[in-house]
Amino acid sequence: MDINKNNPFANAKGIAEKKSILKGLSKGAKMVAKQTNQRTNEVLVDSFKDKNHQEFHTFMDWKKKGFAVQKGAKAFCVWSSPIKKEVKNAKGETEEKDTEYFGIAHLFSNYQVKKGEK
């Protein structure tokens, strides 16, 4: 059983390579998202699904559901929410401002977890 089968990020070396792969996958996903009125991440997750990988959650979400990510599992990647940063306005007050920077969120599938293990 290869828990990383069909995962385009399985052999990525570091965050820069993951981001590069994600950018490439996102180009096609953006076009589909516009046509189907979905978000890019929804299209990406749908593209990761196969007969084994059906449900995707973060490490912590799986833990809350009583599952543990199996040793050796490699995360599927999607875009995180925009990163907010604090900036000072003209009055010198600190404000939170959305930036153009999106981080990477790591998701694991149902095929990569086991019930009740820690």
N, C-alpha and C positions, 0 to 999 in steps of 0.2 A: 504494500500500500504506500504510494508516494503522495504524502499529504501536500506537497508543493506542485503537483502536476497541474499544468495549464496556468500557472501563476507567472505572469510576465515579469514580476519583480524578484523571483526566486534566486536568480544569480547576480542581482545588482550588487555592486561593491560600493556601499556608502550612499549617503543622502543625495549627493549630486547626481549620481547615476539614476537613482530612483526618480528624482525630479525630471531628469531628461526623458526617461521612459514615459512618465506621466504626462509631460508636455506633448509628446508624440501621440499618445492615445487620446488626449483631450481634443486634438484638432478635429478628428472625425466625430468624437462624442458631442462637440459643440454644435456641429451641423445637424446631427440627429436630434439633439435637445431642442433646437429651434423648431424643427419640423413636427416634433411630437409634444411640444409644450412641457418638457421635463427639464430638470436641472442636469447640468453636465455630470455631476457625481452619480445621479440616478442611472444615467446611461452607462457610465463606467461600471458601476456595480452590476448592472444587467449583463454587460459584456463579459464579466468574470464568471457568471453562472454557467454551470454545466451539470452533468448528472450527479456529481459529487458535491460541488460547491454551490449551495443553494441559499444559505442564510449567512449574512455578514454582520459582525459587531466588533467593537473595539475590545481590547484585552480586558479592560475593566468591566465592560458590559457583560462579557461572557462570564467573568468571575461572579458578578452579581446574580447571574442566572444559575450559578452552581456548577459551572464548567471550568476546566483548566485548559489552556492552550498547550498542545503537545510539544515536547522538546523537538527542536529542529524546524518548527513551522515558521515559514517566512510570510510576512504580512503582505496583503494586497494594499495598494496605496490609492487614496483619493485626496482631493484638495480639502484642507481644513477651512474653517471660517476665516474671513479676513483678519489679519493680525491688527489689533488696535494699539496705538502708541499714544503716550501723553505728550502734548505739545503746549507751549505757552502762547496765548493769544496776544493781541496788541495791548491789552490791559495788564498783561503779566500773569493772568490766571491760567491754571492748568486745565486743559480739556483733553478728552479722549477723542482721537480722530482715526477713522478707518484709513488704512493704507492700501496700496496696490499689492501688498505682499500677502500671498496665501501660503501657509505652511502645508505640510503633508500629514494626513491622518492615516493611521495604520489600522487595517481591518483584518480579522481572521474569519474563516468560514466554519460552518458546522462540521466540515470534514477534517478540520485541524484541531478540534477540541474533544475532550473526553469528559463525561459527566462525573462530578464529584471528586476529581483528582486535584491535588494541589502541587 
